[in-house]
Amino acid sequence: MSCASAFDATLTIEIPFPSSEIAEIVFRTLSVDREPPRGNVRKELALSGNTLTAVLIARDPKNLRTAANKFLDYVKLTVDTINRFG
């Protein structure tokens, strides 16, 4: 993966789900929330079977940590909603 030199911190998160259907719901839900182009973080999502992969690229570790926490909060919220309402 190539990154612009202004972006120095990168984190890759792979999340396996019990099924590809749940993974796709989470992927589609999180894909709607695009990062603004002027932001300090870029988010790239990919789906392979039942595994969601997120690559977060930030200008510094503080922005990366904030983005990772926000991303995982959204994943948890989506999974909790799926579990609650099917």
Backbone as a printed PyTorch tensor [residue, N CA C, xyz], in Angstrom:
tensor([[[  0.8500,  -1.1740,   0.0000],
         [  0.0000,   0.0000,   0.0000],
         [  0.8930,   1.2330,   0.0000]],

        [[  0.6100,   2.1660,  -0.8560],
         [  1.3770,   3.4030,  -0.8710],
         [  0.5760,   4.4950,  -0.1840]],

        [[  1.2780,   5.3160,   0.5750],
         [  0.6340,   6.3990,   1.3150],
         [  1.3140,   7.7000,   0.9580]],

        [[  0.5570,   8.7710,   0.9970],
         [  1.1460,  10.0850,   0.8210],
         [  2.0940,  10.3360,   1.9810]],

        [[  3.1630,  11.0640,   1.7600],
         [  4.1650,  11.2810,   2.8010],
         [  3.6010,  12.0240,   3.9990]],

        [[  2.5090,  12.7620,   3.8240],
         [  1.9050,  13.4840,   4.9450],
         [  1.2090,  12.5310,   5.9120]],

        [[  0.9580,  11.3070,   5.4940],
         [  0.2920,  10.3280,   6.3380],
         [  1.3250,   9.3210,   6.8250]],

        [[  1.5770,   9.3070,   8.1250],
         [  2.6640,   8.5040,   8.6740],
         [  2.2190,   7.3050,   9.4930]],

        [[  1.0030,   7.2890,   9.9800],
         [  0.5530,   6.2160,  10.8660],
         [ -0.5080,   5.3810,  10.1620]],

        [[ -0.3150,   4.0570,  10.1770],
         [ -1.2420,   3.1530,   9.4970],
         [ -1.6230,   2.0080,  10.4270]],

        [[ -2.8880,   1.6230,  10.3810],
         [ -3.3850,   0.4950,  11.1610],
         [ -4.2930,  -0.3400,  10.2720]],

        [[ -4.0620,  -1.6440,  10.2520],
         [ -4.9240,  -2.5640,   9.5260],
         [ -5.6610,  -3.4240,  10.5490]],

        [[ -6.9810,  -3.4520,  10.4170],
         [ -7.8330,  -4.2250,  11.3210],
         [ -8.5930,  -5.2420,  10.4870]],

        [[ -8.4960,  -6.5180,  10.8510],
         [ -9.2680,  -7.5700,  10.2010],
         [-10.2540,  -8.1260,  11.2140]],

        [[-11.5390,  -8.1140,  10.8520],
         [-12.5860,  -8.5750,  11.7550],
         [-13.3530,  -9.7100,  11.0800]],

        [[-13.2220, -10.9400,  11.6080],
         [-14.0270, -12.0470,  11.0740],
         [-15.4230, -12.0400,  11.7050]],

        [[-16.4240, -12.3080,  10.9030],
         [-17.8030, -12.3750,  11.3720],
         [-18.3050, -13.8050,  11.2240]],

        [[-19.3790, -14.1580,  11.9320],
         [-19.8980, -15.5330,  11.8570],
         [-20.3740, -15.9340,  10.4590]],

        [[-20.7550, -14.9510,   9.6450],
         [-21.2270, -15.2650,   8.2890],
         [-20.8640, -14.1290,   7.3430]],

        [[-20.8700, -14.4470,   6.0600],
         [-20.5910, -13.4210,   5.0550],
         [-21.7310, -12.4090,   4.9760]],

        [[-22.9530, -12.8320,   5.3130],
         [-24.0980, -11.9110,   5.2880],
         [-23.9360, -10.8140,   6.3410]],

        [[-23.5440, -11.1990,   7.5490],
         [-23.3240, -10.2010,   8.6040],
         [-22.1590,  -9.2970,   8.2260]],

        [[-21.1000,  -9.8770,   7.6970],
         [-19.9410,  -9.0780,   7.2770],
         [-20.3450,  -8.0550,   6.2130]],

        [[-21.2060,  -8.4640,   5.2860],
         [-21.6480,  -7.5410,   4.2370],
         [-22.5100,  -6.4120,   4.7930]],

        [[-23.3640,  -6.7230,   5.7500],
         [-24.1820,  -5.6720,   6.3740],
         [-23.2900,  -4.6470,   7.0590]],

        [[-22.3080,  -5.1230,   7.8150],
         [-21.3900,  -4.2060,   8.5020],
         [-20.5930,  -3.3980,   7.4760]],

        [[-20.0980,  -4.0610,   6.4430],
         [-19.3340,  -3.3820,   5.3970],
         [-20.1460,  -2.2720,   4.7400]],

        [[-21.3770,  -2.5930,   4.3520],
         [-22.2250,  -1.5850,   3.6930],
         [-22.5690,  -0.4350,   4.6240]],

        [[-22.8130,  -0.7500,   5.8850],
         [-23.1350,   0.2940,   6.8610],
         [-21.9650,   1.2440,   7.0510]],

        [[-20.7640,   0.6950,   7.1750],
         [-19.5860,   1.5360,   7.4250],
         [-19.0780,   2.2190,   6.1600]],

        [[-19.3920,   1.6750,   5.0020],
         [-18.9540,   2.2960,   3.7440],
         [-19.6700,   3.6090,   3.4730]],

        [[-20.8500,   3.7690,   4.0320],
         [-21.6200,   5.0080,   3.8370],
         [-20.9070,   6.1890,   4.4910]],

        [[-20.2050,   5.9330,   5.5880],
         [-19.5480,   6.9910,   6.3720],
         [-18.1570,   7.2770,   5.8200]],

        [[-18.0830,   8.0340,   4.7450],
         [-16.8020,   8.3930,   4.1410],
         [-16.1260,   9.5030,   4.9430]],

        [[-14.7920,   9.4180,   5.0060],
         [-14.0360,  10.4620,   5.6820],
         [-13.9670,  11.6930,   4.7800]],

        [[-14.0540,  12.8910,   5.3450],
         [-13.9500,  14.0960,   4.5200],
         [-12.5470,  14.2060,   3.9120]],

        [[-12.4510,  14.7080,   2.6900],
         [-11.1450,  14.7790,   2.0210],
         [-10.1350,  15.6570,   2.7620]],

        [[-10.6030,  16.6110,   3.5130],
         [ -9.6800,  17.4930,   4.2330],
         [ -9.2550,  16.9030,   5.5760]],

        [[ -9.8070,  15.7480,   5.9220],
         [ -9.5680,  15.1320,   7.2280],
         [ -8.1420,  14.6550,   7.3990]],

        [[ -7.8250,  14.3200,   8.6250],
         [ -6.4970,  13.8370,   8.9650],
         [ -6.3830,  12.3250,   8.8670]],

        [[ -7.4810,  11.6620,   8.4930],
         [ -7.4930,  10.2020,   8.4260],
         [ -8.1720,   9.7530,   7.1400]],

        [[ -7.6010,   8.7140,   6.5360],
         [ -8.2420,   8.0510,   5.3950],
         [ -8.6360,   6.6540,   5.8410]],

        [[ -9.7690,   6.1790,   5.3600],
         [-10.2580,   4.8440,   5.7080],
         [-10.5100,   4.0850,   4.4200]],

        [[ -9.9480,   2.8830,   4.3420],
         [-10.1640,   2.0070,   3.2030],
         [-10.7520,   0.7030,   3.7220]],

        [[-11.9060,   0.3250,   3.1980],
         [-12.5720,  -0.9040,   3.6280],
         [-12.5730,  -1.9270,   2.5070]],

        [[-12.4350,  -3.1930,   2.8810],
         [-12.5150,  -4.2890,   1.9240],
         [-13.2480,  -5.4460,   2.5850]],

        [[-13.9380,  -6.2210,   1.7710],
         [-14.6950,  -7.3640,   2.2670],
         [-14.2650,  -8.5920,   1.4930]],

        [[-13.9220,  -9.6560,   2.2260],
         [-13.5480, -10.9240,   1.6070],
         [-14.2270, -12.0410,   2.3860]],

        [[-15.2870, -12.5690,   1.8150],
         [-16.0390, -13.6060,   2.5110],
         [-16.6640, -13.0610,   3.7780]],

        [[-16.2800, -13.6430,   4.9080],
         [-16.8410, -13.1820,   6.1770],
         [-15.8790, -12.2700,   6.9400]],

        [[-14.8370, -11.7730,   6.2770],
         [-13.8420, -10.9300,   6.9340],
         [-13.8660,  -9.5090,   6.3880]],

        [[-14.0310,  -8.5730,   7.3000],
         [-13.9700,  -7.1510,   6.9720],
         [-12.5680,  -6.6540,   7.3000]],

        [[-11.9400,  -6.0000,   6.3420],
         [-10.6200,  -5.4170,   6.5620],
         [-10.7220,  -3.9110,   6.4390]],

        [[-10.1990,  -3.2270,   7.4430],
         [-10.1630,  -1.7670,   7.4390],
         [ -8.7110,  -1.3260,   7.5530]],

        [[ -8.3200,  -0.4110,   6.6820],
         [ -7.0060,   0.2000,   6.7670],
         [ -7.2300,   1.6720,   7.0910]],

        [[ -6.7120,   2.0870,   8.2190],
         [ -6.8080,   3.4820,   8.6430],
         [ -5.4380,   4.1110,   8.4920]],

        [[ -5.4000,   5.2520,   7.8140],
         [ -4.1450,   5.9400,   7.5370],
         [ -4.2870,   7.3610,   8.0560]],

        [[ -3.4030,   7.7320,   8.9760],
         [ -3.5420,   9.0250,   9.6350],
         [ -2.2330,   9.8180,   9.5750]],

        [[ -2.3670,  11.1040,   9.8580],
         [ -1.1940,  11.9820,   9.8710],
         [ -0.2970,  11.7360,  11.0760]],

        [[ -0.9000,  11.2840,  12.1830],
         [ -0.1090,  11.0430,  13.3900],
         [ -0.8030,   9.9890,  14.2480]],

        [[ -0.1000,   9.4260,  15.2150],
         [ -0.6760,   8.3670,  16.0420],
         [ -1.9200,   8.7880,  16.8180]],

        [[ -1.9970,  10.0240,  17.2610],
         [ -3.1690,  10.4850,  18.0100],
         [ -4.4190,  10.4230,  17.1330]],

        [[ -4.3360,  10.9240,  15.9140],
         [ -5.4750,  10.8620,  14.9900],
         [ -5.8150,   9.4160,  14.6410]],

        [[ -4.7880,   8.5730,  14.5290],
         [ -5.0100,   7.1620,  14.2220],
         [ -5.7640,   6.4830,  15.3680]],

        [[ -5.3600,   6.7400,  16.5860],
         [ -6.0300,   6.1520,  17.7520],
         [ -7.5000,   6.5910,  17.8180]],

        [[ -7.7320,   7.8740,  17.6070],
         [ -9.1040,   8.3970,  17.6280],
         [ -9.9480,   7.7450,  16.5320]],

        [[ -9.3970,   7.6420,  15.3410],
         [-10.1270,   7.0320,  14.2220],
         [-10.3910,   5.5520,  14.4680]],

        [[ -9.4200,   4.8430,  15.0360],
         [ -9.5960,   3.4200,  15.3190],
         [-10.6920,   3.2120,  16.3590]],

        [[-10.6790,   4.0250,  17.4070],
         [-11.7190,   3.9100,  18.4360],
         [-13.1030,   4.1870,  17.8570]],

        [[-13.1970,   5.2280,  17.0390],
         [-14.4770,   5.5770,  16.4060],
         [-14.9470,   4.4520,  15.4860]],

        [[-14.0320,   3.9170,  14.6910],
         [-14.3710,   2.8370,  13.7740],
         [-14.8790,   1.6140,  14.5360]],

        [[-14.1690,   1.2100,  15.5860],
         [-14.5780,   0.0340,  16.3550],
         [-15.8910,   0.2750,  17.0920]],

        [[-16.1260,   1.5060,  17.5350],
         [-17.4280,   1.8410,  18.1310],
         [-18.5520,   1.6380,  17.1130]],

        [[-18.3360,   2.0620,  15.8750],
         [-19.3470,   1.8860,  14.8270],
         [-19.5700,   0.4090,  14.5090]],

        [[-18.4880,  -0.3660,  14.4880],
         [-18.6260,  -1.8080,  14.2490],
         [-19.4720,  -2.4260,  15.3600]],

        [[-19.1640,  -2.1040,  16.5990],
         [-19.9070,  -2.6400,  17.7440],
         [-21.3810,  -2.2370,  17.6820]],

        [[-21.6410,  -0.9750,  17.3810],
         [-23.0210,  -0.5040,  17.2810],
         [-23.7850,  -1.2720,  16.1960]],

        [[-23.1450,  -1.4740,  15.0620],
         [-23.7830,  -2.1980,  13.9570],
         [-24.0710,  -3.6420,  14.3450]],

        [[-23.0950,  -4.3070,  14.9620],
         [-23.2800,  -5.7020,  15.3820],
         [-24.3570,  -5.7960,  16.4590]],

        [[-24.3460,  -4.8800,  17.4150],
         [-25.3870,  -4.8740,  18.4510],
         [-26.7790,  -4.7040,  17.8370]],

        [[-26.8850,  -3.8420,  16.8250],
         [-28.1660,  -3.6270,  16.1490],
         [-28.6170,  -4.8860,  15.4060]],

        [[-27.6760,  -5.5450,  14.7350],
         [-28.0030,  -6.8010,  14.0440],
         [-28.4770,  -7.8430,  15.0450]],

        [[-27.7790,  -7.9620,  16.1630],
         [-28.1500,  -8.9480,  17.1750],
         [-29.5120,  -8.6410,  17.7970]],

        [[-29.7980,  -7.3790,  17.9410],
         [-31.0630,  -6.9850,  18.5880],
         [-32.2760,  -7.1910,  17.6630]],

        [[-32.0910,  -6.7860,  16.3880],
         [-33.2300,  -6.7910,  15.4710],
         [-33.1600,  -7.8750,  14.3920]],

        [[-32.0610,  -8.6170,  14.3800],
         [-31.9480,  -9.7220,  13.4190],
         [-31.5690,  -9.2170,  12.1160]]])
